[in-house]
């Protein structure tokens, strides 16, 4: 094979977080610090919903 590269894959968690709209920035920052990839955001009234794919090993110990 020409140009084939090896790639290490790791398990991802599909995470959904729903918080009050006034604290969403801290949640987004925490997900991004854990190498998360935000896939969807939505605001309904005073609630903020976020979906992200985050590596499993980065989620150990994560609690709110």
CHARMM internal coordinates of N, CA and C (Angstrom, degrees):
IC EDIT
DIST 1 N 1 CA 1.4384
DIST 1 CA 1 C 1.5171
ANGL 1 N 1 CA 1 C 109.90
DIST 1 C 2 N 1.2605
ANGL 1 CA 1 C 2 N 115.36
DIHE 1 N 1 CA 1 C 2 N 133.19
DIST 2 N 2 CA 1.4513
ANGL 1 C 2 N 2 CA 120.54
DIHE 1 CA 1 C 2 N 2 CA 178.37
DIST 2 CA 2 C 1.5322
ANGL 2 N 2 CA 2 C 108.47
DIHE 1 C 2 N 2 CA 2 C -95.44
DIST 2 C 3 N 1.3227
ANGL 2 CA 2 C 3 N 116.40
DIHE 2 N 2 CA 2 C 3 N 127.50
DIST 3 N 3 CA 1.4519
ANGL 2 C 3 N 3 CA 121.34
DIHE 2 CA 2 C 3 N 3 CA 175.59
DIST 3 CA 3 C 1.5216
ANGL 3 N 3 CA 3 C 115.35
DIHE 2 C 3 N 3 CA 3 C 78.13
DIST 3 C 4 N 1.3243
ANGL 3 CA 3 C 4 N 117.93
DIHE 3 N 3 CA 3 C 4 N 9.35
DIST 4 N 4 CA 1.4687
ANGL 3 C 4 N 4 CA 119.50
DIHE 3 CA 3 C 4 N 4 CA 179.04
DIST 4 CA 4 C 1.5196
ANGL 4 N 4 CA 4 C 109.63
DIHE 3 C 4 N 4 CA 4 C -73.30
DIST 4 C 5 N 1.3161
ANGL 4 CA 4 C 5 N 116.13
DIHE 4 N 4 CA 4 C 5 N 135.68
DIST 5 N 5 CA 1.4516
ANGL 4 C 5 N 5 CA 121.12
DIHE 4 CA 4 C 5 N 5 CA 179.16
DIST 5 CA 5 C 1.5176
ANGL 5 N 5 CA 5 C 109.34
DIHE 4 C 5 N 5 CA 5 C -123.41
DIST 5 C 6 N 1.3199
ANGL 5 CA 5 C 6 N 115.18
DIHE 5 N 5 CA 5 C 6 N 146.29
DIST 6 N 6 CA 1.4554
ANGL 5 C 6 N 6 CA 119.36
DIHE 5 CA 5 C 6 N 6 CA 175.32
DIST 6 CA 6 C 1.5234
ANGL 6 N 6 CA 6 C 108.96
DIHE 5 C 6 N 6 CA 6 C -82.24
DIST 6 C 7 N 1.3049
ANGL 6 CA 6 C 7 N 114.98
DIHE 6 N 6 CA 6 C 7 N 147.02
DIST 7 N 7 CA 1.4522
ANGL 6 C 7 N 7 CA 119.81
DIHE 6 CA 6 C 7 N 7 CA 179.87
DIST 7 CA 7 C 1.5247
ANGL 7 N 7 CA 7 C 108.67
DIHE 6 C 7 N 7 CA 7 C -139.36
DIST 7 C 8 N 1.3183
ANGL 7 CA 7 C 8 N 116.22
DIHE 7 N 7 CA 7 C 8 N 130.41
DIST 8 N 8 CA 1.4589
ANGL 7 C 8 N 8 CA 121.33
DIHE 7 CA 7 C 8 N 8 CA 178.22
DIST 8 CA 8 C 1.5259
ANGL 8 N 8 CA 8 C 107.74
DIHE 7 C 8 N 8 CA 8 C -88.22
DIST 8 C 9 N 1.3176
ANGL 8 CA 8 C 9 N 116.06
DIHE 8 N 8 CA 8 C 9 N 125.75
DIST 9 N 9 CA 1.4539
ANGL 8 C 9 N 9 CA 121.08
DIHE 8 CA 8 C 9 N 9 CA 178.81
DIST 9 CA 9 C 1.5182
ANGL 9 N 9 CA 9 C 109.50
DIHE 8 C 9 N 9 CA 9 C -104.17
DIST 9 C 10 N 1.3110
ANGL 9 CA 9 C 10 N 116.47
DIHE 9 N 9 CA 9 C 10 N 147.61
DIST 10 N 10 CA 1.4522
ANGL 9 C 10 N 10 CA 120.51
DIHE 9 CA 9 C 10 N 10 CA 177.81
DIST 10 CA 10 C 1.5210
ANGL 10 N 10 CA 10 C 109.14
DIHE 9 C 10 N 10 CA 10 C -132.06
DIST 10 C 11 N 1.3291
ANGL 10 CA 10 C 11 N 116.70
DIHE 10 N 10 CA 10 C 11 N 151.53
DIST 11 N 11 CA 1.4680
ANGL 10 C 11 N 11 CA 119.06
DIHE 10 CA 10 C 11 N 11 CA -179.86
DIST 11 CA 11 C 1.5256
ANGL 11 N 11 CA 11 C 111.08
DIHE 10 C 11 N 11 CA 11 C -67.14
DIST 11 C 12 N 1.3258
ANGL 11 CA 11 C 12 N 114.96
DIHE 11 N 11 CA 11 C 12 N 141.61
DIST 12 N 12 CA 1.4575
ANGL 11 C 12 N 12 CA 121.81
DIHE 11 CA 11 C 12 N 12 CA 178.66
DIST 12 CA 12 C 1.5161
ANGL 12 N 12 CA 12 C 109.95
DIHE 11 C 12 N 12 CA 12 C -115.53
DIST 12 C 13 N 1.3175
ANGL 12 CA 12 C 13 N 115.56
DIHE 12 N 12 CA 12 C 13 N 148.66
DIST 13 N 13 CA 1.4615
ANGL 12 C 13 N 13 CA 121.15
DIHE 12 CA 12 C 13 N 13 CA 173.49
DIST 13 CA 13 C 1.5220
ANGL 13 N 13 CA 13 C 107.85
DIHE 12 C 13 N 13 CA 13 C -104.59
DIST 13 C 14 N 1.3133
ANGL 13 CA 13 C 14 N 116.07
DIHE 13 N 13 CA 13 C 14 N 137.33
DIST 14 N 14 CA 1.4567
ANGL 13 C 14 N 14 CA 121.91
DIHE 13 CA 13 C 14 N 14 CA 172.06
DIST 14 CA 14 C 1.5233
ANGL 14 N 14 CA 14 C 105.60
DIHE 13 C 14 N 14 CA 14 C -89.69
DIST 14 C 15 N 1.3247
ANGL 14 CA 14 C 15 N 117.20
DIHE 14 N 14 CA 14 C 15 N 107.98
DIST 15 N 15 CA 1.4566
ANGL 14 C 15 N 15 CA 122.87
DIHE 14 CA 14 C 15 N 15 CA -172.06
DIST 15 CA 15 C 1.5283
ANGL 15 N 15 CA 15 C 109.89
DIHE 14 C 15 N 15 CA 15 C -107.73
DIST 15 C 16 N 1.3276
ANGL 15 CA 15 C 16 N 115.80
DIHE 15 N 15 CA 15 C 16 N 136.97
DIST 16 N 16 CA 1.4616
ANGL 15 C 16 N 16 CA 120.97
DIHE 15 CA 15 C 16 N 16 CA 172.11
DIST 16 CA 16 C 1.5222
ANGL 16 N 16 CA 16 C 108.21
DIHE 15 C 16 N 16 CA 16 C -125.01
DIST 16 C 17 N 1.3260
ANGL 16 CA 16 C 17 N 115.85
DIHE 16 N 16 CA 16 C 17 N 129.30
DIST 17 N 17 CA 1.4540
ANGL 16 C 17 N 17 CA 121.78
DIHE 16 CA 16 C 17 N 17 CA -179.33
DIST 17 CA 17 C 1.5239
ANGL 17 N 17 CA 17 C 107.84
DIHE 16 C 17 N 17 CA 17 C -126.22
DIST 17 C 18 N 1.3335
ANGL 17 CA 17 C 18 N 116.57
DIHE 17 N 17 CA 17 C 18 N 131.83
DIST 18 N 18 CA 1.4659
ANGL 17 C 18 N 18 CA 122.13
DIHE 17 CA 17 C 18 N 18 CA 175.97
DIST 18 CA 18 C 1.5181
ANGL 18 N 18 CA 18 C 107.33
DIHE 17 C 18 N 18 CA 18 C -122.76
DIST 18 C 19 N 1.3324
ANGL 18 CA 18 C 19 N 115.96
DIHE 18 N 18 CA 18 C 19 N 121.81
DIST 19 N 19 CA 1.4616
ANGL 18 C 19 N 19 CA 122.04
DIHE 18 CA 18 C 19 N 19 CA -178.26
DIST 19 CA 19 C 1.5259
ANGL 19 N 19 CA 19 C 109.88
DIHE 18 C 19 N 19 CA 19 C -138.37
DIST 19 C 20 N 1.3167
ANGL 19 CA 19 C 20 N 115.67
DIHE 19 N 19 CA 19 C 20 N 169.66
DIST 20 N 20 CA 1.4579
ANGL 19 C 20 N 20 CA 120.64
DIHE 19 CA 19 C 20 N 20 CA 172.86
DIST 20 CA 20 C 1.5305
ANGL 20 N 20 CA 20 C 108.54
DIHE 19 C 20 N 20 CA 20 C -64.11
DIST 20 C 21 N 1.3112
ANGL 20 CA 20 C 21 N 115.79
DIHE 20 N 20 CA 20 C 21 N 144.17
DIST 21 N 21 CA 1.4540
ANGL 20 C 21 N 21 CA 121.49
DIHE 20 CA 20 C 21 N 21 CA -174.73
DIST 21 CA 21 C 1.5334
ANGL 21 N 21 CA 21 C 112.71
DIHE 20 C 21 N 21 CA 21 C -59.58
DIST 21 C 22 N 1.3170
ANGL 21 CA 21 C 22 N 118.41
DIHE 21 N 21 CA 21 C 22 N -29.29
DIST 22 N 22 CA 1.4575
ANGL 21 C 22 N 22 CA 120.31
DIHE 21 CA 21 C 22 N 22 CA -175.74
DIST 22 CA 22 C 1.5341
ANGL 22 N 22 CA 22 C 114.24
DIHE 21 C 22 N 22 CA 22 C -76.05
DIST 22 C 23 N 1.3393
ANGL 22 CA 22 C 23 N 119.46
DIHE 22 N 22 CA 22 C 23 N -8.05
DIST 23 N 23 CA 1.4778
ANGL 22 C 23 N 23 CA 120.62
DIHE 22 CA 22 C 23 N 23 CA 178.81
DIST 23 CA 23 C 1.5266
ANGL 23 N 23 CA 23 C 113.18
DIHE 22 C 23 N 23 CA 23 C -120.02
DIST 23 C 24 N 1.3265
ANGL 23 CA 23 C 24 N 118.22
DIHE 23 N 23 CA 23 C 24 N 10.92
DIST 24 N 24 CA 1.4677
ANGL 23 C 24 N 24 CA 120.37
DIHE 23 CA 23 C 24 N 24 CA -174.80
DIST 24 CA 24 C 1.5187
ANGL 24 N 24 CA 24 C 113.43
DIHE 23 C 24 N 24 CA 24 C -63.35
DIST 24 C 25 N 1.3275
ANGL 24 CA 24 C 25 N 118.99
DIHE 24 N 24 CA 24 C 25 N -30.01
DIST 25 N 25 CA 1.4658
ANGL 24 C 25 N 25 CA 120.63
DIHE 24 CA 24 C 25 N 25 CA -176.95
DIST 25 CA 25 C 1.5231
ANGL 25 N 25 CA 25 C 111.89
DIHE 24 C 25 N 25 CA 25 C -63.18
DIST 25 C 26 N 1.3201
ANGL 25 CA 25 C 26 N 117.43
DIHE 25 N 25 CA 25 C 26 N -37.93
DIST 26 N 26 CA 1.4609
ANGL 25 C 26 N 26 CA 120.73
DIHE 25 CA 25 C 26 N 26 CA 177.17
DIST 26 CA 26 C 1.5153
ANGL 26 N 26 CA 26 C 112.28
DIHE 25 C 26 N 26 CA 26 C -66.03
DIST 26 C 27 N 1.3303
ANGL 26 CA 26 C 27 N 116.40
DIHE 26 N 26 CA 26 C 27 N -36.54
DIST 27 N 27 CA 1.4648
ANGL 26 C 27 N 27 CA 120.98
DIHE 26 CA 26 C 27 N 27 CA 178.42
DIST 27 CA 27 C 1.5257
ANGL 27 N 27 CA 27 C 109.92
DIHE 26 C 27 N 27 CA 27 C -67.94
DIST 27 C 28 N 1.3250
ANGL 27 CA 27 C 28 N 116.68
DIHE 27 N 27 CA 27 C 28 N -45.62
DIST 28 N 28 CA 1.4677
ANGL 27 C 28 N 28 CA 120.17
DIHE 27 CA 27 C 28 N 28 CA 178.93
DIST 28 CA 28 C 1.5267
ANGL 28 N 28 CA 28 C 110.67
DIHE 27 C 28 N 28 CA 28 C -60.69
DIST 28 C 29 N 1.3097
ANGL 28 CA 28 C 29 N 116.69
DIHE 28 N 28 CA 28 C 29 N -42.34
DIST 29 N 29 CA 1.4565
ANGL 28 C 29 N 29 CA 121.18
DIHE 28 CA 28 C 29 N 29 CA 179.12
DIST 29 CA 29 C 1.5277
ANGL 29 N 29 CA 29 C 111.35
DIHE 28 C 29 N 29 CA 29 C -61.68
DIST 29 C 30 N 1.3308
ANGL 29 CA 29 C 30 N 116.57
DIHE 29 N 29 CA 29 C 30 N -42.75
DIST 30 N 30 CA 1.4660
ANGL 29 C 30 N 30 CA 120.58
DIHE 29 CA 29 C 30 N 30 CA 178.78
DIST 30 CA 30 C 1.5128
ANGL 30 N 30 CA 30 C 112.63
DIHE 29 C 30 N 30 CA 30 C -63.14
DIST 30 C 31 N 1.3274
ANGL 30 CA 30 C 31 N 117.04
DIHE 30 N 30 CA 30 C 31 N -40.38
DIST 31 N 31 CA 1.4681
ANGL 30 C 31 N 31 CA 120.92
DIHE 30 CA 30 C 31 N 31 CA 178.31
DIST 31 CA 31 C 1.5291
ANGL 31 N 31 CA 31 C 110.61
DIHE 30 C 31 N 31 CA 31 C -65.83
DIST 31 C 32 N 1.3145
ANGL 31 CA 31 C 32 N 117.14
DIHE 31 N 31 CA 31 C 32 N -44.33
DIST 32 N 32 CA 1.4648
ANGL 31 C 32 N 32 CA 120.76
DIHE 31 CA 31 C 32 N 32 CA -179.45
DIST 32 CA 32 C 1.5274
ANGL 32 N 32 CA 32 C 111.94
DIHE 31 C 32 N 32 CA 32 C -66.28
DIST 32 C 33 N 1.3358
ANGL 32 CA 32 C 33 N 117.94
DIHE 32 N 32 CA 32 C 33 N -35.01
DIST 33 N 33 CA 1.4680
ANGL 32 C 33 N 33 CA 121.13
DIHE 32 CA 32 C 33 N 33 CA 177.08
DIST 33 CA 33 C 1.5231
ANGL 33 N 33 CA 33 C 111.18
DIHE 32 C 33 N 33 CA 33 C -64.54
DIST 33 C 34 N 1.3187
ANGL 33 CA 33 C 34 N 116.46
DIHE 33 N 33 CA 33 C 34 N -25.01
DIST 34 N 34 CA 1.4668
ANGL 33 C 34 N 34 CA 121.46
DIHE 33 CA 33 C 34 N 34 CA 179.17
DIST 34 CA 34 C 1.5251
ANGL 34 N 34 CA 34 C 111.38
DIHE 33 C 34 N 34 CA 34 C -93.87
DIST 34 C 35 N 1.3103
ANGL 34 CA 34 C 35 N 117.29
DIHE 34 N 34 CA 34 C 35 N 21.74
DIST 35 N 35 CA 1.4711
ANGL 34 C 35 N 35 CA 124.61
DIHE 34 CA 34 C 35 N 35 CA 178.40
DIST 35 CA 35 C 1.5259
ANGL 35 N 35 CA 35 C 112.10
DIHE 34 C 35 N 35 CA 35 C 64.02
DIST 35 C 36 N 1.3184
ANGL 35 CA 35 C 36 N 116.86
DIHE 35 N 35 CA 35 C 36 N 28.04
DIST 36 N 36 CA 1.4589
ANGL 35 C 36 N 36 CA 121.41
DIHE 35 CA 35 C 36 N 36 CA 179.21
DIST 36 CA 36 C 1.5161
ANGL 36 N 36 CA 36 C 111.92
DIHE 35 C 36 N 36 CA 36 C -77.27
DIST 36 C 37 N 1.3034
ANGL 36 CA 36 C 37 N 114.95
DIHE 36 N 36 CA 36 C 37 N 153.32
DIST 37 N 37 CA 1.4547
ANGL 36 C 37 N 37 CA 122.45
DIHE 36 CA 36 C 37 N 37 CA 177.14
DIST 37 CA 37 C 1.5246
ANGL 37 N 37 CA 37 C 107.63
DIHE 36 C 37 N 37 CA 37 C -116.83
DIST 37 C 38 N 1.3112
ANGL 37 CA 37 C 38 N 117.14
DIHE 37 N 37 CA 37 C 38 N 110.79
DIST 38 N 38 CA 1.4580
ANGL 37 C 38 N 38 CA 121.45
DIHE 37 CA 37 C 38 N 38 CA -177.93
DIST 38 CA 38 C 1.5185
ANGL 38 N 38 CA 38 C 109.64
DIHE 37 C 38 N 38 CA 38 C -74.38
DIST 38 C 39 N 1.3229
ANGL 38 CA 38 C 39 N 115.85
DIHE 38 N 38 CA 38 C 39 N 125.17
DIST 39 N 39 CA 1.4639
ANGL 38 C 39 N 39 CA 120.78
DIHE 38 CA 38 C 39 N 39 CA -175.74
DIST 39 CA 39 C 1.5180
ANGL 39 N 39 CA 39 C 113.36
DIHE 38 C 39 N 39 CA 39 C -105.29
DIST 39 C 40 N 1.3469
ANGL 39 CA 39 C 40 N 117.74
DIHE 39 N 39 CA 39 C 40 N -22.97
DIST 40 N 40 CA 1.4572
ANGL 39 C 40 N 40 CA 119.83
DIHE 39 CA 39 C 40 N 40 CA -178.07
DIST 40 CA 40 C 1.5227
ANGL 40 N 40 CA 40 C 109.66
DIHE 39 C 40 N 40 CA 40 C -160.79
DIST 40 C 41 N 1.3198
ANGL 40 CA 40 C 41 N 115.68
DIHE 40 N 40 CA 40 C 41 N 139.62
DIST 41 N 41 CA 1.4627
ANGL 40 C 41 N 41 CA 121.30
DIHE 40 CA 40 C 41 N 41 CA 172.20
DIST 41 CA 41 C 1.5176
ANGL 41 N 41 CA 41 C 108.58
DIHE 40 C 41 N 41 CA 41 C -131.51
DIST 41 C 42 N 1.3213
ANGL 41 CA 41 C 42 N 115.50
DIHE 41 N 41 CA 41 C 42 N 150.13
DIST 42 N 42 CA 1.4572
ANGL 41 C 42 N 42 CA 120.62
DIHE 41 CA 41 C 42 N 42 CA -178.74
DIST 42 CA 42 C 1.5223
ANGL 42 N 42 CA 42 C 109.35
DIHE 41 C 42 N 42 CA 42 C -154.63
DIST 42 C 43 N 1.3187
ANGL 42 CA 42 C 43 N 115.72
DIHE 42 N 42 CA 42 C 43 N 141.82
DIST 43 N 43 CA 1.4613
ANGL 42 C 43 N 43 CA 121.32
DIHE 42 CA 42 C 43 N 43 CA 176.87
DIST 43 CA 43 C 1.5210
ANGL 43 N 43 CA 43 C 108.70
DIHE 42 C 43 N 43 CA 43 C -119.19
DIST 43 C 44 N 1.3262
ANGL 43 CA 43 C 44 N 115.50
DIHE 43 N 43 CA 43 C 44 N 130.05
DIST 44 N 44 CA 1.4677
ANGL 43 C 44 N 44 CA 121.53
DIHE 43 CA 43 C 44 N 44 CA 175.66
DIST 44 CA 44 C 1.5204
ANGL 44 N 44 CA 44 C 107.56
DIHE 43 C 44 N 44 CA 44 C -132.63
DIST 44 C 45 N 1.3265
ANGL 44 CA 44 C 45 N 115.78
DIHE 44 N 44 CA 44 C 45 N 110.00
DIST 45 N 45 CA 1.4591
ANGL 44 C 45 N 45 CA 119.44
DIHE 44 CA 44 C 45 N 45 CA -178.27
DIST 45 CA 45 C 1.5122
ANGL 45 N 45 CA 45 C 110.49
DIHE 44 C 45 N 45 CA 45 C 62.62
DIST 45 C 46 N 1.3368
ANGL 45 CA 45 C 46 N 116.67
DIHE 45 N 45 CA 45 C 46 N -123.20
DIST 46 N 46 CA 1.4640
ANGL 45 C 46 N 46 CA 120.16
DIHE 45 CA 45 C 46 N 46 CA 179.15
DIST 46 CA 46 C 1.5263
ANGL 46 N 46 CA 46 C 112.85
DIHE 45 C 46 N 46 CA 46 C -99.72
DIST 46 C 47 N 1.3515
ANGL 46 CA 46 C 47 N 117.15
DIHE 46 N 46 CA 46 C 47 N 13.56
DIST 47 N 47 CA 1.4683
ANGL 46 C 47 N 47 CA 121.46
DIHE 46 CA 46 C 47 N 47 CA 178.48
DIST 47 CA 47 C 1.5255
ANGL 47 N 47 CA 47 C 111.28
DIHE 46 C 47 N 47 CA 47 C -108.43
DIST 47 C 48 N 1.3156
ANGL 47 CA 47 C 48 N 114.97
DIHE 47 N 47 CA 47 C 48 N 146.42
DIST 48 N 48 CA 1.4626
ANGL 47 C 48 N 48 CA 122.53
DIHE 47 CA 47 C 48 N 48 CA 177.86
DIST 48 CA 48 C 1.5256
ANGL 48 N 48 CA 48 C 107.76
DIHE 47 C 48 N 48 CA 48 C -121.45
DIST 48 C 49 N 1.3181
ANGL 48 CA 48 C 49 N 116.47
DIHE 48 N 48 CA 48 C 49 N 130.17
DIST 49 N 49 CA 1.4622
ANGL 48 C 49 N 49 CA 122.38
DIHE 48 CA 48 C 49 N 49 CA 179.93
DIST 49 CA 49 C 1.5228
ANGL 49 N 49 CA 49 C 109.15
DIHE 48 C 49 N 49 CA 49 C -116.20
DIST 49 C 50 N 1.3233
ANGL 49 CA 49 C 50 N 116.01
DIHE 49 N 49 CA 49 C 50 N 136.39
DIST 50 N 50 CA 1.4608
ANGL 49 C 50 N 50 CA 122.06
DIHE 49 CA 49 C 50 N 50 CA -178.58
DIST 50 CA 50 C 1.5198
ANGL 50 N 50 CA 50 C 108.97
DIHE 49 C 50 N 50 CA 50 C -133.69
DIST 50 C 51 N 1.3189
ANGL 50 CA 50 C 51 N 116.94
DIHE 50 N 50 CA 50 C 51 N 134.99
DIST 51 N 51 CA 1.4805
ANGL 50 C 51 N 51 CA 122.03
DIHE 50 CA 50 C 51 N 51 CA 171.73
DIST 51 CA 51 C 1.5158
ANGL 51 N 51 CA 51 C 107.52
DIHE 50 C 51 N 51 CA 51 C -117.59
DIST 51 C 52 N 1.3391
ANGL 51 CA 51 C 52 N 115.54
DIHE 51 N 51 CA 51 C 52 N 141.14
DIST 52 N 52 CA 1.4548
ANGL 51 C 52 N 52 CA 120.16
DIHE 51 CA 51 C 52 N 52 CA -177.80
DIST 52 CA 52 C 1.5180
ANGL 52 N 52 CA 52 C 110.12
DIHE 51 C 52 N 52 CA 52 C -152.66
DIST 52 C 53 N 1.3079
ANGL 52 CA 52 C 53 N 115.37
DIHE 52 N 52 CA 52 C 53 N 155.44
DIST 53 N 53 CA 1.4634
ANGL 52 C 53 N 53 CA 123.01
DIHE 52 CA 52 C 53 N 53 CA 170.46
DIST 53 CA 53 C 1.5258
ANGL 53 N 53 CA 53 C 106.50
DIHE 52 C 53 N 53 CA 53 C -103.86
DIST 53 C 54 N 1.3386
ANGL 53 CA 53 C 54 N 115.64
DIHE 53 N 53 CA 53 C 54 N 121.31
DIST 54 N 54 CA 1.4556
ANGL 53 C 54 N 54 CA 120.64
DIHE 53 CA 53 C 54 N 54 CA -175.89
DIST 54 CA 54 C 1.5324
ANGL 54 N 54 CA 54 C 108.40
DIHE 53 C 54 N 54 CA 54 C -128.83
DIST 54 C 55 N 1.3527
ANGL 54 CA 54 C 55 N 117.54
DIHE 54 N 54 CA 54 C 55 N 135.27
DIST 55 N 55 CA 1.4653
ANGL 54 C 55 N 55 CA 119.16
DIHE 54 CA 54 C 55 N 55 CA 176.79
DIST 55 CA 55 C 1.5329
ANGL 55 N 55 CA 55 C 110.69
DIHE 54 C 55 N 55 CA 55 C -56.53
DIST 55 C 56 N 1.3219
ANGL 55 CA 55 C 56 N 115.80
DIHE 55 N 55 CA 55 C 56 N 135.00
DIST 56 N 56 CA 1.4589
ANGL 55 C 56 N 56 CA 122.37
DIHE 55 CA 55 C 56 N 56 CA -176.70
DIST 56 CA 56 C 1.5279
ANGL 56 N 56 CA 56 C 111.96
DIHE 55 C 56 N 56 CA 56 C -53.75
DIST 56 C 57 N 1.3151
ANGL 56 CA 56 C 57 N 118.08
DIHE 56 N 56 CA 56 C 57 N -46.29
DIST 57 N 57 CA 1.4644
ANGL 56 C 57 N 57 CA 120.38
DIHE 56 CA 56 C 57 N 57 CA -176.01
DIST 57 CA 57 C 1.5181
ANGL 57 N 57 CA 57 C 112.49
DIHE 56 C 57 N 57 CA 57 C -64.70
DIST 57 C 58 N 1.3348
ANGL 57 CA 57 C 58 N 118.22
DIHE 57 N 57 CA 57 C 58 N -23.84
DIST 58 N 58 CA 1.4598
ANGL 57 C 58 N 58 CA 121.22
DIHE 57 CA 57 C 58 N 58 CA 178.34
DIST 58 CA 58 C 1.5286
ANGL 58 N 58 CA 58 C 112.06
DIHE 57 C 58 N 58 CA 58 C -78.50
DIST 58 C 59 N 1.3291
ANGL 58 CA 58 C 59 N 117.48
DIHE 58 N 58 CA 58 C 59 N -15.89
DIST 59 N 59 CA 1.4655
ANGL 58 C 59 N 59 CA 120.94
DIHE 58 CA 58 C 59 N 59 CA -176.75
DIST 59 CA 59 C 1.5160
ANGL 59 N 59 CA 59 C 113.35
DIHE 58 C 59 N 59 CA 59 C -89.03
DIST 59 C 60 N 1.3297
ANGL 59 CA 59 C 60 N 118.87
DIHE 59 N 59 CA 59 C 60 N -11.85
DIST 60 N 60 CA 1.4558
ANGL 59 C 60 N 60 CA 120.50
DIHE 59 CA 59 C 60 N 60 CA 178.77
DIST 60 CA 60 C 1.5235
ANGL 60 N 60 CA 60 C 109.52
DIHE 59 C 60 N 60 CA 60 C -63.28
DIST 60 C 61 N 1.3119
ANGL 60 CA 60 C 61 N 116.77
DIHE 60 N 60 CA 60 C 61 N 127.66
DIST 61 N 61 CA 1.4561
ANGL 60 C 61 N 61 CA 121.84
DIHE 60 CA 60 C 61 N 61 CA -179.88
DIST 61 CA 61 C 1.5137
ANGL 61 N 61 CA 61 C 114.31
DIHE 60 C 61 N 61 CA 61 C 86.05
DIST 61 C 62 N 1.3265
ANGL 61 CA 61 C 62 N 117.53
DIHE 61 N 61 CA 61 C 62 N -0.59
DIST 62 N 62 CA 1.4739
ANGL 61 C 62 N 62 CA 120.05
DIHE 61 CA 61 C 62 N 62 CA 179.91
DIST 62 CA 62 C 1.5097
ANGL 62 N 62 CA 62 C 109.28
DIHE 61 C 62 N 62 CA 62 C -82.44
DIST 62 C 63 N 1.3061
ANGL 62 CA 62 C 63 N 116.53
DIHE 62 N 62 CA 62 C 63 N 121.16
DIST 63 N 63 CA 1.4699
ANGL 62 C 63 N 63 CA 121.40
DIHE 62 CA 62 C 63 N 63 CA 178.15
DIST 63 CA 63 C 1.5164
ANGL 63 N 63 CA 63 C 107.93
DIHE 62 C 63 N 63 CA 63 C -148.72
DIST 63 C 64 N 1.3187
ANGL 63 CA 63 C 64 N 114.04
DIHE 63 N 63 CA 63 C 64 N 154.78
DIST 64 N 64 CA 1.4562
ANGL 63 C 64 N 64 CA 118.99
DIHE 63 CA 63 C 64 N 64 CA 178.65
DIST 64 CA 64 C 1.4983
ANGL 64 N 64 CA 64 C 109.70
DIHE 63 C 64 N 64 CA 64 C -124.96
END
COOR INIT
IC SEED 1 N 1 CA 1 C
IC BUILD
